[in-house]
């Protein structure tokens, strides 16, 4: 086994969306098209590299809100979300191009979400003996946290180790899929068990390790020192299938079609052949000096 490295894996979409909605529409590319998401995402990447000084960096992107393998399991998965505005859609490709031109390894797939790409890369990197920093505000990704995986929510200035995950949600990182299986997740339209909230889900998983253990002795729930325990027991019996379906939807894949290659992830500087024409087309020449100084 070679030298252990720390690889930073960024979940791009939250930062792209935040830039699009937070920055003014007056930020345009050289042709006058919308560019606030691209500009903001590029500035975020540069700031992250400046502050964290990663030696290895991967950036994962979402390609579609409706073609995930989860939609094949549950057609209503994320169905309540509106598609990205046309002005944002037009910038997504440029965001990927910008990350690649900066020298970061980039990952995208039509059937697997950014979470799954990060989960798969993390799994591979841990098997090779490395450490991982997952950069995202998405609570789903806390299930990846281990002794060698830390999650960094940049916007809130929070870092999560296993103790931090437990403090935030009341469960261990590996219980997050079971937690979401019980409580559901309105953000992703994961149903969960109707009438079971996050506090009850955490209390159940403090008493039972996972859904299998819970449903093996579900009658015992009625005797727990839990508010409305008998009613909770009935809800669990009624929505057993929904609980297991929801856990499946909330579980991050570890078998997405991507490979963690350290030589591709190593930040050795910008790709000048891609960067210069891209910055010119975007009208971001002023970023060029900062890119070269930072990377």
C-alpha positions in Angstrom: 0.0 0.0 0.0 1.3 3.5 -0.9 1.3 6.6 1.1 -2.1 7.5 2.6 -3.5 10.7 1.1 -6.5 12.9 2.0 -8.8 13.3 -0.9 -11.4 16.1 -1.0 -14.7 15.2 -2.8 -17.1 18.1 -3.5 -20.8 17.7 -4.1 -21.1 20.4 -6.8 -24.9 20.9 -7.1 -25.7 22.7 -3.8 -22.9 25.3 -4.5 -24.0 25.8 -8.1 -27.6 26.3 -7.1 -26.7 28.6 -4.3 -24.6 30.8 -6.6 -27.4 30.9 -9.2 -30.0 32.2 -6.7 -27.7 34.4 -4.6 -25.8 36.3 -7.3 -27.2 39.0 -9.6 -28.4 38.3 -13.2 -26.1 41.1 -14.3 -23.2 38.6 -14.3 -23.1 37.4 -17.9 -20.6 35.6 -20.2 -18.9 37.3 -23.2 -21.9 36.7 -25.4 -24.3 38.2 -22.8 -25.8 34.9 -21.6 -26.4 34.2 -17.9 -23.2 33.2 -16.0 -23.8 33.9 -12.3 -23.9 30.2 -11.4 -20.7 29.5 -13.3 -18.9 32.6 -11.8 -20.1 31.8 -8.3 -19.2 28.1 -8.5 -15.8 28.9 -9.9 -15.2 31.5 -7.1 -16.3 28.9 -4.5 -13.8 26.3 -5.9 -11.0 28.7 -5.8 -11.8 29.9 -2.3 -12.0 26.3 -1.1 -8.6 25.4 -2.6 -7.1 28.6 -1.1 -8.4 27.9 2.3 -8.1 24.1 2.5 -5.0 23.5 0.3 -6.1 20.0 -0.9 -3.5 18.0 -2.8 -6.2 15.8 -4.3 -9.6 16.9 -5.4 -12.7 15.4 -7.1 -15.9 17.2 -8.0 -19.2 15.2 -8.6 -22.1 16.6 -10.5 -25.8 15.7 -11.0 -26.8 15.3 -14.6 -30.6 14.9 -14.2 -33.4 15.1 -11.6 -35.5 12.4 -13.2 -33.2 9.7 -14.6 -31.7 8.3 -11.4 -31.9 4.6 -10.9 -34.1 5.5 -7.9 -36.8 6.7 -10.2 -36.9 3.2 -11.6 -37.6 1.9 -8.0 -40.0 4.7 -7.0 -41.2 7.0 -9.9 -42.1 9.8 -7.4 -38.6 10.1 -6.2 -37.8 13.9 -6.3 -41.0 14.3 -8.4 -42.0 17.4 -6.4 -38.8 19.3 -7.4 -39.0 21.8 -10.2 -36.5 21.3 -13.0 -33.7 23.8 -13.0 -34.5 27.2 -14.7 -33.4 27.3 -18.3 -30.9 30.0 -17.4 -29.3 27.7 -14.9 -29.5 24.6 -17.1 -27.4 26.5 -19.7 -24.6 26.9 -17.1 -24.3 23.4 -15.8 -22.0 22.2 -18.5 -19.7 25.3 -18.1 -19.5 24.6 -14.3 -18.2 21.1 -15.1 -15.8 22.5 -17.7 -14.5 25.1 -15.3 -13.8 22.5 -12.6 -11.9 20.3 -15.1 -10.0 23.3 -16.4 -9.0 24.1 -12.8 -7.4 20.7 -12.7 -9.9 18.8 -10.6 -11.1 15.3 -11.5 -14.8 15.5 -12.4 -17.5 12.9 -12.2 -21.0 12.7 -13.7 -23.4 9.9 -14.7 -27.0 9.9 -16.0 -28.3 7.1 -13.6 -26.2 7.8 -10.5 -26.4 11.0 -8.5 -23.4 13.0 -7.2 -24.0 11.3 -3.8 -23.6 7.9 -5.3 -20.4 8.9 -7.2 -19.0 10.3 -4.0 -20.0 7.2 -2.1 -18.4 4.9 -4.6 -15.2 7.0 -4.8 -15.1 7.1 -1.0 -15.5 3.3 -0.8 -12.7 2.7 -3.2 -10.4 5.3 -1.5 -10.9 3.8 1.9 -10.1 0.3 0.6 -6.8 1.7 -0.7 -6.0 3.2 2.8 -6.7 6.9 2.1 -8.7 9.5 4.0 -11.6 11.4 2.6 -13.2 14.8 3.2 -16.7 15.0 1.8 -17.8 18.6 1.0 -21.5 19.1 1.0 -24.5 20.4 3.1 -26.5 17.3 2.2 -27.4 15.3 5.3 -27.7 12.1 3.2 -23.9 12.1 2.8 -23.4 11.9 6.6 -23.9 8.1 6.2 -20.4 8.0 4.7 -18.7 9.3 7.8 -16.2 6.9 9.5 -13.0 7.2 11.4 -11.3 8.1 8.1 -14.2 10.1 6.5 -15.1 13.6 7.6 -17.9 15.7 6.2 -17.5 19.4 5.7 -20.5 21.7 5.4 -18.7 24.8 4.1 -21.6 27.3 4.2 -22.4 26.6 7.8 -18.8 26.2 8.9 -19.5 22.7 10.3 -17.4 19.6 10.2 -18.9 16.2 11.1 -17.1 13.2 12.5 -19.1 10.3 13.8 -19.7 12.1 17.1 -20.9 15.2 15.2 -23.4 13.1 13.2 -24.8 11.6 16.4 -25.0 15.0 18.0 -26.9 16.4 15.0 -29.3 13.6 14.3 -29.3 11.3 17.3 -28.0 8.3 15.3 -24.7 6.8 14.2 -23.6 7.5 10.6 -24.3 4.0 9.4 -27.9 4.4 10.8 -28.7 7.4 8.6 -30.4 5.3 5.8 -32.6 3.6 8.5 -33.3 7.0 10.1 -34.5 8.3 6.7 -36.4 5.1 6.1 -38.4 5.8 9.2 -38.7 9.6 9.1 -38.6 10.1 5.3 -37.1 13.1 3.6 -39.4 15.7 2.1 -36.5 17.3 0.2 -36.1 14.1 -1.9 -39.8 13.0 -1.7 -38.9 9.9 0.3 -42.1 8.9 2.1 -40.9 7.1 5.2 -43.4 5.9 7.8 -46.4 8.2 7.9 -46.6 9.9 11.3 -43.0 9.1 12.3 -40.8 12.2 12.7 -37.1 12.6 13.2 -37.1 12.5 17.0 -39.2 9.3 17.1 -37.0 7.7 14.4 -33.8 8.5 16.4 -35.5 7.1 19.6 -36.4 3.9 17.8 -32.9 3.4 16.4 -31.5 4.0 19.9 -33.5 1.0 21.0 -33.1 -1.1 17.8 -29.9 -1.1 15.7 -31.6 -1.1 12.3 -34.9 -1.7 10.5 -34.4 -5.5 10.5 -33.9 -5.5 14.3 -36.9 -3.2 14.7 -39.3 -5.2 12.7 -38.1 -8.5 14.1 -39.4 -7.3 17.5 -41.9 -4.6 16.5 -44.4 -5.5 19.2 -41.8 -4.4 21.8 -42.2 -0.8 20.5 -45.6 -0.6 22.3 -43.7 -1.0 25.6 -41.0 1.6 25.1 -41.0 4.8 27.1 -41.9 6.7 24.0 -44.8 9.2 23.6 -47.7 7.4 21.9 -45.7 4.2 21.8 -48.7 2.0 21.0 -49.7 4.3 18.1 -46.1 4.3 16.8 -46.1 0.5 16.9 -49.3 0.5 14.7 -47.8 3.0 12.3 -44.7 0.9 11.9 -46.8 -2.3 11.2 -48.9 -0.4 8.6 -46.0 1.1 6.7 -43.4 -1.6 6.9 -43.0 -1.8 3.1 -42.6 2.0 2.9 -39.9 2.0 5.5 -37.8 -0.5 3.7 -38.4 1.2 0.3 -37.5 4.5 1.8 -34.3 3.1 3.3 -33.4 1.8 -0.1 -33.9 5.2 -1.7 -31.8 6.9 1.0 -28.9 4.5 0.8 -26.0 5.9 -1.1 -24.6 3.5 -3.8 -21.1 2.2 -3.6 -21.1 0.6 -7.1 -21.5 3.6 -9.4 -19.4 3.4 -12.7 -16.5 5.6 -11.6 -12.9 4.9 -10.6 -10.9 6.7 -7.9 -7.5 7.2 -9.7 -5.1 9.3 -7.6 -3.1 10.6 -10.6 -6.3 12.1 -12.0 -7.3 13.6 -8.6 -4.0 15.2 -7.8 -4.1 19.0 -8.2 -1.1 19.8 -10.2 -2.3 23.1 -11.7 -4.8 24.3 -14.2 -5.1 22.8 -17.7 -4.1 25.9 -19.7 -5.2 24.5 -23.0 -8.8 24.3 -21.7 -8.7 27.2 -19.2 -7.6 30.1 -21.4 -10.3 29.7 -24.1 -12.9 28.8 -21.5 -12.3 32.0 -19.5 -12.3 34.0 -22.7 -15.6 32.6 -23.9 -17.1 33.2 -20.4 -15.6 36.6 -20.1 -13.9 35.6 -16.9 -10.4 36.7 -17.8 -10.1 38.4 -14.4 -10.3 35.0 -12.8 -7.3 33.8 -14.7 -4.7 35.5 -12.5 -6.4 34.2 -9.4 -6.6 30.7 -10.8 -2.9 30.6 -11.6 -2.0 32.0 -8.3 -4.2 29.6 -6.4 -3.6 26.4 -8.4 
